[in-house]
Amino acid sequence: MRANWIYPTAAILLCILLWQLSISVFNFPPYLVPPPLQVLERLYNNAGFLLYHSWITTIESLGGFFLSIVIGIPLGILLVWSRTLDRAIMPLLVVSQAFPKVAIAPLIIIWFGLGLFPKVLIAFSVAFFPIVVSTIAGMRSVDSDMNDLARSMQASALKTFLRIRLPYAMPQIFSGLKVAIAFATVGAVVGEWVGAESGLGYLLLAANANLDTTLLFAVLVALMIIGLVLYYAVEIAEKIMIPWHISVRGDERTS
């Protein structure tokens, strides 16, 4: 367990060291690349201010993420069960991902305003596709022998789904969830760039407009922390829900 935290912490400290060394070697001025201590001081002095905007972005990200789960997993299951729907809907889902979200976000802001809901929708539009794809992959990865065994025991379709297909699909679904939670944060920030009165994306624009690189770096650090916390929250949920899977047990053996 201890090694799970030692390696990421060492990697972060190495990045900070390389950051400081690059400033010393290439002689970057502070207004272009502020030193780590200056950024940490800004984080400390503006902790309350940054926490407020971080909370807004986190809520938007989680809203889009949970909406993606509520829609994405059932949709993925439905597409596996119906080849007709799969052929009809999957091309539309792929096409929807081809549109740049930066281009779609202004329309969502125009339609729904500057509040929380449009940012949740934008986060959802980015996050739901990995969940759908991973759900489909997981449902189709079920061992055919297990399905044959269920049929030989005259298990109902519902019982086969709950006892065999869904448990087999969960590792793949969680792989999609880990990708989706990172995408949801990006989607929330994109929405804040386009139109917002709060949030870390809004602060990034304000820092850029004022040429305040120290604040810009502080916001990036805050986004990094949010991303790490949300990712590891999903990983903890995975260990709780599917402790039997080899990916979880493998982590425990190597820790």
C-alpha positions as CSV (number, residue, x, y, z in Angstrom):
1,M,0.0,0.0,0.0
2,R,2.8,2.4,0.9
3,A,4.5,1.9,-2.5
4,N,1.3,3.1,-4.2
5,W,1.9,6.6,-2.7
6,I,5.8,6.6,-2.8
7,Y,6.1,6.3,-6.5
8,P,3.6,9.0,-7.5
9,T,5.0,11.4,-4.8
10,A,8.6,10.8,-6.1
11,A,7.4,11.5,-9.7
12,I,5.8,14.8,-8.6
13,L,8.9,15.8,-6.7
14,L,11.0,15.0,-9.8
15,C,8.8,17.1,-12.0
16,I,9.1,20.1,-9.5
17,L,12.9,19.6,-9.5
18,L,13.0,19.6,-13.3
19,W,10.8,22.7,-13.4
20,Q,13.2,24.6,-11.1
21,L,16.3,23.3,-13.0
22,S,14.8,24.4,-16.3
23,I,14.4,27.9,-14.9
24,S,18.0,28.0,-13.6
25,V,19.5,26.5,-16.8
26,F,17.5,28.5,-19.4
27,N,17.2,31.6,-17.3
28,F,13.4,32.0,-17.8
29,P,12.1,35.2,-16.4
30,P,9.5,34.9,-13.6
31,Y,6.8,36.5,-15.7
32,L,7.1,33.7,-18.3
33,V,7.8,30.7,-16.0
34,P,7.4,31.4,-12.3
35,P,9.5,29.3,-9.9
36,P,7.7,26.5,-7.9
37,L,8.1,28.4,-4.6
38,Q,6.4,31.4,-6.0
39,V,3.5,29.3,-7.3
40,L,3.2,27.5,-3.9
41,E,3.1,30.9,-2.2
42,R,0.3,32.0,-4.5
43,L,-1.6,28.8,-3.7
44,Y,-1.2,29.4,0.0
45,N,-2.1,33.1,-0.1
46,N,-5.2,32.5,-2.3
47,A,-6.2,29.2,-0.9
48,G,-9.8,30.2,-0.1
49,F,-10.3,31.8,-3.5
50,L,-8.9,28.8,-5.4
51,L,-10.8,26.3,-3.3
52,Y,-14.1,28.1,-4.2
53,H,-13.4,27.9,-7.9
54,S,-12.0,24.4,-7.6
55,W,-15.2,23.3,-5.9
56,I,-17.3,24.7,-8.8
57,T,-15.2,22.8,-11.4
58,T,-15.3,19.6,-9.4
59,I,-19.1,19.7,-9.1
60,E,-19.4,20.3,-12.9
61,S,-17.0,17.4,-13.6
62,L,-18.8,15.0,-11.2
63,G,-22.2,16.1,-12.6
64,G,-21.1,15.3,-16.2
65,F,-19.4,12.1,-15.0
66,F,-22.4,10.7,-13.2
67,L,-24.7,11.7,-16.0
68,S,-22.4,9.7,-18.3
69,I,-22.7,6.7,-16.1
70,V,-26.5,6.9,-15.9
71,I,-26.8,7.1,-19.7
72,G,-23.7,5.5,-21.0
73,I,-23.8,2.1,-19.2
74,P,-27.5,1.3,-20.0
75,L,-26.9,2.5,-23.6
76,G,-23.9,0.2,-23.9
77,I,-25.9,-2.8,-22.6
78,L,-28.7,-2.0,-24.9
79,L,-26.4,-1.8,-28.0
80,V,-25.0,-5.3,-27.1
81,W,-28.5,-6.8,-26.8
82,S,-29.8,-5.3,-30.0
83,R,-27.7,-5.5,-33.2
84,T,-30.2,-3.3,-35.0
85,L,-29.8,-0.5,-32.4
86,D,-26.0,-1.0,-32.5
87,R,-25.9,-0.5,-36.3
88,A,-28.3,2.5,-36.1
89,I,-26.9,4.3,-33.0
90,M,-23.2,3.6,-32.9
91,P,-22.3,5.6,-36.1
92,L,-24.2,8.5,-34.6
93,L,-22.1,8.2,-31.4
94,V,-18.9,8.1,-33.3
95,V,-19.9,11.1,-35.4
96,S,-20.8,13.0,-32.2
97,Q,-17.2,12.5,-31.0
98,A,-15.8,13.9,-34.3
99,F,-17.1,17.4,-33.5
100,P,-14.6,19.5,-31.5
101,K,-16.2,20.2,-28.1
102,V,-14.8,23.8,-28.3
103,A,-17.0,24.3,-31.3
104,I,-20.1,22.8,-29.7
105,A,-19.7,24.4,-26.3
106,P,-20.7,27.9,-27.4
107,L,-24.0,26.6,-28.7
108,I,-24.7,24.8,-25.4
109,I,-23.9,28.1,-23.5
110,I,-26.2,30.1,-25.8
111,W,-29.1,27.6,-25.3
112,F,-28.7,27.0,-21.6
113,G,-26.9,30.1,-20.2
114,L,-23.9,30.6,-18.0
115,G,-25.0,28.4,-15.1
116,L,-23.9,25.0,-13.8
117,F,-26.1,22.9,-16.1
118,P,-24.4,23.7,-19.5
119,K,-21.0,22.9,-18.0
120,V,-22.4,19.5,-16.8
121,L,-23.7,18.9,-20.3
122,I,-20.3,19.7,-21.9
123,A,-18.5,17.4,-19.4
124,F,-21.1,14.7,-20.2
125,S,-20.6,15.1,-24.0
126,V,-16.9,14.4,-23.5
127,A,-17.1,11.7,-20.9
128,F,-20.0,9.4,-22.0
129,F,-18.4,7.9,-25.1
130,P,-15.6,6.0,-23.3
131,I,-18.2,4.6,-20.9
132,V,-20.4,3.3,-23.7
133,V,-17.4,1.8,-25.6
134,S,-16.0,0.1,-22.5
135,T,-19.4,-1.2,-21.5
136,I,-19.9,-2.8,-25.0
137,A,-16.4,-4.3,-24.9
138,G,-17.0,-5.7,-21.4
139,M,-20.4,-7.2,-22.2
140,R,-19.0,-8.9,-25.3
141,S,-15.9,-10.3,-23.5
142,V,-18.0,-12.7,-21.4
143,D,-16.7,-16.3,-21.7
144,S,-19.1,-18.2,-24.0
145,D,-18.8,-21.3,-21.8
146,M,-20.3,-19.3,-18.9
147,N,-23.3,-18.4,-21.0
148,D,-23.7,-22.0,-22.1
149,L,-23.5,-23.1,-18.5
150,A,-26.2,-20.6,-17.5
151,R,-28.5,-21.8,-20.3
152,S,-27.9,-25.4,-19.3
153,M,-29.0,-24.6,-15.8
154,Q,-32.1,-22.8,-17.3
155,A,-31.1,-19.5,-15.7
156,S,-33.3,-16.6,-16.7
157,A,-31.9,-13.8,-18.9
158,L,-32.0,-11.4,-15.9
159,K,-30.2,-13.8,-13.6
160,T,-27.6,-14.5,-16.3
161,F,-27.1,-10.8,-16.8
162,L,-26.7,-10.1,-13.0
163,R,-24.7,-13.1,-12.1
164,I,-22.4,-13.5,-15.2
165,R,-22.5,-10.8,-17.8
166,L,-22.4,-7.7,-15.6
167,P,-19.6,-9.0,-13.2
168,Y,-17.5,-10.0,-16.3
169,A,-18.0,-6.6,-17.8
170,M,-17.2,-4.6,-14.6
171,P,-13.4,-4.5,-15.1
172,Q,-13.8,-3.1,-18.6
173,I,-16.4,-0.7,-17.4
174,F,-14.1,0.6,-14.7
175,S,-11.4,1.1,-17.3
176,G,-13.8,3.4,-19.2
177,L,-14.8,5.2,-16.0
178,K,-11.1,6.1,-15.3
179,V,-10.8,7.6,-18.7
180,A,-14.2,9.3,-18.4
181,I,-13.5,11.1,-15.1
182,A,-10.4,12.7,-16.6
183,F,-12.4,13.7,-19.8
184,A,-15.2,15.1,-17.6
185,T,-12.8,17.5,-15.9
186,V,-11.5,18.7,-19.3
187,G,-15.1,19.2,-20.5
188,A,-16.0,21.3,-17.5
189,V,-12.9,23.5,-18.1
190,V,-13.8,23.9,-21.8
191,G,-17.3,25.0,-20.8
192,E,-15.9,27.5,-18.3
193,W,-13.6,28.9,-21.1
194,V,-16.5,29.5,-23.4
195,G,-18.8,31.2,-20.8
196,A,-18.7,31.3,-17.1
197,E,-18.5,33.5,-14.0
198,S,-16.6,31.0,-11.8
199,G,-14.5,27.9,-12.0
200,L,-10.9,27.1,-12.8
201,G,-11.4,27.5,-16.5
202,Y,-12.7,31.0,-15.9
203,L,-9.6,31.7,-13.7
204,L,-7.4,30.5,-16.5
205,L,-8.9,33.0,-18.9
206,A,-8.6,35.8,-16.3
207,A,-5.0,35.0,-15.6
208,N,-4.2,34.8,-19.3
209,A,-5.9,38.2,-19.9
210,N,-3.9,39.8,-17.1
211,L,-0.6,38.1,-18.1
212,D,-0.6,36.6,-14.5
213,T,1.5,33.5,-15.1
214,T,1.8,32.8,-11.4
215,L,-2.0,32.5,-11.1
216,L,-2.1,30.5,-14.3
217,F,0.4,27.9,-12.9
218,A,-1.5,27.9,-9.6
219,V,-4.7,27.0,-11.4
220,L,-3.0,24.3,-13.4
221,V,-1.7,22.8,-10.1
222,A,-5.2,22.9,-8.7
223,L,-6.6,21.1,-11.8
224,M,-3.8,18.5,-11.5
225,I,-4.9,17.9,-7.9
226,I,-8.5,17.6,-8.8
227,G,-7.7,15.1,-11.6
228,L,-5.6,12.9,-9.3
229,V,-8.2,12.9,-6.5
230,L,-11.1,12.0,-8.9
231,Y,-9.0,9.3,-10.7
232,Y,-8.0,7.6,-7.4
233,A,-11.6,7.9,-6.1
234,V,-12.7,5.8,-9.1
235,E,-9.8,3.4,-8.5
236,I,-10.9,3.0,-4.9
237,A,-14.5,2.3,-6.0
238,E,-13.1,-0.3,-8.3
239,K,-11.3,-2.1,-5.5
240,I,-14.4,-2.0,-3.4
241,M,-16.8,-3.3,-6.1
242,I,-14.6,-5.9,-7.8
243,P,-12.0,-7.0,-5.3
244,W,-11.9,-10.4,-7.0
245,H,-10.5,-9.2,-10.3
246,I,-6.8,-9.8,-11.1
247,S,-6.1,-6.1,-11.8
248,V,-7.1,-5.3,-8.2
249,R,-5.4,-8.3,-6.6
250,G,-2.3,-7.7,-8.7
251,D,-2.0,-4.1,-7.2
252,E,-2.3,-5.5,-3.7
253,R,0.4,-8.1,-4.3
254,T,2.9,-5.6,-5.6
255,S,2.2,-3.0,-2.9
